[in-house]
Amino acid sequence: MPIPPLPALELRILGVLVEKQLATPDYYPLTLNALVAGCNQKTSRNPVMNVTEREAQVALDELRSRTLVIESSGGRAMRYEHNVNKVLGIGEAMVAILAALMLRGPLTAAELRGACERLYRFADVSSVEAYLEDMITRAAMPLVVKLPKQPGSREHRWAHLLAGPVDTTIVVTPAAEGPAAASEDVAELRAEVAELREELAALRTLVETMRG
């Protein structure tokens, strides 16, 4: 079923949840703290955001009302996971493409293949292009749009439609990648540290209970 246009923060949250599910499954579903850290990463994000926990919680509540996010209990904190594949009726490859577009903005098919490297392995660029075409015609609703070529560019960029129609006259600058983009981002490491701290606290509680 078609969904209403989603605001930027809700799109960022969905993108982060998909990214962490596919790239770092050991830390998924995410706690609110880990989710906020993922939203505020400085690399592989366009635009860069500064999201507070309160803002993220409000956005999560909206996404839950549309069944795009599912809440579950685990450890000492609530955890969140996306439901994009079931709501939109698409497979892992298309979910990965949507996540890359939600997190980084419009990209060419070649850029998408690189951006999805940790999420889904596409055989080649033509494979990405085939999925993109299917996301226009075969999905429950058009999910992407091909943008006009920018001056000096030989390839078309693609954008998602989850925020509503795209103004194809706007020139979009792709997300900047710093030297550390190939390695774990600092914010991602912080998210993982937060998860480990929660697990350590749970173990300490268990040990104290056993001593008692």
C-alpha positions in Angstrom: 0.0 0.0 0.0 1.2 3.6 -0.7 2.5 5.5 2.3 2.3 9.2 2.9 5.5 11.3 2.2 7.9 10.9 5.1 9.9 13.8 6.7 13.7 13.9 6.7 14.2 12.6 10.2 11.9 9.6 9.7 13.8 8.7 6.5 17.1 9.0 8.2 15.9 6.6 10.9 14.7 4.1 8.4 18.0 4.3 6.5 20.0 3.8 9.6 18.0 0.8 10.7 18.4 -0.9 7.4 22.1 0.0 7.2 22.8 -1.5 10.7 20.7 -4.6 10.1 22.6 -5.5 6.9 26.1 -4.2 7.8 26.3 -4.9 11.6 23.6 -7.5 12.4 25.2 -8.4 15.7 24.1 -5.0 17.0 20.6 -5.1 15.6 17.8 -4.3 16.5 19.1 -0.9 17.8 18.6 0.9 21.1 17.5 4.6 20.9 21.1 5.6 21.9 22.6 3.6 19.1 20.0 4.8 16.6 20.7 8.5 17.4 24.5 7.9 17.0 23.8 6.4 13.5 21.6 9.3 12.5 24.4 11.8 13.5 27.3 10.2 11.6 29.4 12.6 9.8 30.3 10.4 6.9 28.1 8.6 4.4 25.3 11.0 5.3 23.7 13.7 3.2 22.7 16.0 4.8 24.6 15.7 8.1 22.1 15.9 11.1 22.3 16.7 14.8 19.4 14.6 16.1 18.4 14.5 19.8 17.0 11.5 21.6 13.7 13.3 22.1 13.4 14.1 18.4 14.3 10.5 17.4 11.7 9.1 19.8 8.9 11.3 18.4 9.9 10.2 14.9 10.0 6.6 16.0 6.5 6.8 17.4 5.3 8.2 14.0 7.0 5.3 12.1 5.5 2.8 14.5 2.0 4.1 13.8 2.6 3.3 10.1 4.1 -0.1 11.0 7.4 1.0 9.3 9.2 0.4 12.7 8.7 -2.3 15.2 9.5 -1.9 18.9 10.8 -4.8 21.0 12.2 -5.3 24.5 15.7 -6.6 24.9 18.1 -6.2 27.8 17.7 -3.0 29.7 16.4 -0.8 26.9 13.8 -0.9 24.2 15.1 -1.8 20.7 13.8 -0.9 17.3 13.8 -2.6 13.9 12.5 -1.5 10.5 9.6 -3.2 8.6 10.3 -1.6 5.2 10.4 -4.8 3.3 7.0 -6.0 4.4 5.3 -2.6 4.2 6.5 -1.9 0.7 6.6 -5.5 -0.5 10.2 -5.5 -1.7 13.3 -7.7 -1.3 16.6 -7.1 0.3 18.3 -5.7 -2.8 15.7 -2.9 -3.2 15.7 -2.2 0.6 19.5 -1.7 0.4 19.1 0.7 -2.5 16.5 2.7 -0.7 18.6 2.9 2.4 21.6 4.2 0.5 19.4 6.9 -1.2 17.8 7.8 2.1 21.2 8.2 3.8 23.3 9.7 1.0 20.9 11.5 -1.3 20.7 11.1 -5.1 23.4 8.7 -6.6 24.3 7.2 -9.9 23.9 3.4 -10.4 27.7 3.0 -10.1 27.7 5.1 -6.9 24.8 3.1 -5.5 26.7 -0.2 -6.1 29.6 1.2 -4.0 27.4 2.6 -1.3 25.6 -0.7 -1.0 28.8 -2.7 -0.7 28.3 -3.6 2.9 24.6 -4.0 2.6 24.0 -6.1 -0.5 26.5 -7.3 -3.1 25.4 -6.4 -6.7 27.1 -8.4 -9.5 27.6 -5.3 -11.6 26.2 -1.8 -12.4 23.7 -3.2 -14.8 22.3 -5.3 -12.0 21.7 -2.1 -10.0 20.1 -0.5 -12.9 17.7 -3.4 -13.4 16.6 -3.2 -9.8 16.1 0.5 -10.1 13.9 0.1 -13.1 11.8 -2.5 -11.3 11.4 -0.1 -8.3 9.5 2.2 -10.7 7.2 -0.3 -12.4 7.0 -3.5 -10.3 6.8 -2.2 -6.7 3.5 -1.4 -5.0 4.3 2.2 -5.6 7.0 4.0 -7.6 10.0 4.1 -5.2 12.7 5.9 -7.2 13.0 8.4 -10.0 15.7 8.9 -12.6 17.0 12.5 -12.5 18.2 14.5 -15.5 21.9 14.5 -16.1 23.7 17.3 -14.3 26.1 19.6 -16.2 29.4 17.7 -16.9 28.0 14.4 -15.8 27.8 11.3 -18.1 25.4 9.4 -15.9 21.9 9.9 -14.5 21.4 10.1 -10.7 18.6 8.4 -9.0 16.5 9.6 -6.0 13.9 7.9 -3.8 10.3 9.0 -3.7 9.5 8.3 0.0 9.6 12.0 0.7 7.2 12.7 -2.1 7.8 14.0 -5.7 11.4 15.2 -6.4 12.1 18.6 -7.9 14.3 17.4 -10.8 15.6 21.0 -11.5 17.6 21.1 -8.3 21.3 20.3 -8.6 22.2 18.0 -5.8 25.7 17.6 -4.4 26.6 14.0 -3.5 27.6 13.2 0.1 31.2 13.9 0.8 33.4 11.0 1.9 36.2 11.7 4.3 39.4 9.6 4.6 37.8 7.6 7.3 34.8 6.6 5.3 36.3 3.3 4.3 36.7 2.3 8.0 34.3 2.3 10.9 32.9 5.8 11.5 33.5 7.3 14.9 29.7 7.6 15.5 29.2 4.0 14.5 31.9 2.9 17.0 30.2 4.9 19.7 27.0 3.1 18.9 28.7 -0.3 19.2 30.3 0.8 22.5 26.9 1.8 23.8 25.6 -1.7 23.0 28.6 -3.3 24.8 28.0 -1.1 27.8 24.4 -2.3 28.0 25.5 -5.9 27.8 28.1 -5.4 30.5 25.6 -3.8 32.8 23.2 -6.7 32.3 26.1 -9.2 33.1 27.0 -7.3 36.2 23.4 -7.4 37.4 23.3 -11.1 36.8 26.5 -11.6 38.7 25.2 -9.6 41.7 22.0 -11.6 41.6 24.0 -14.9 41.7 26.2 -13.6 44.6 23.0 -12.8 46.5 
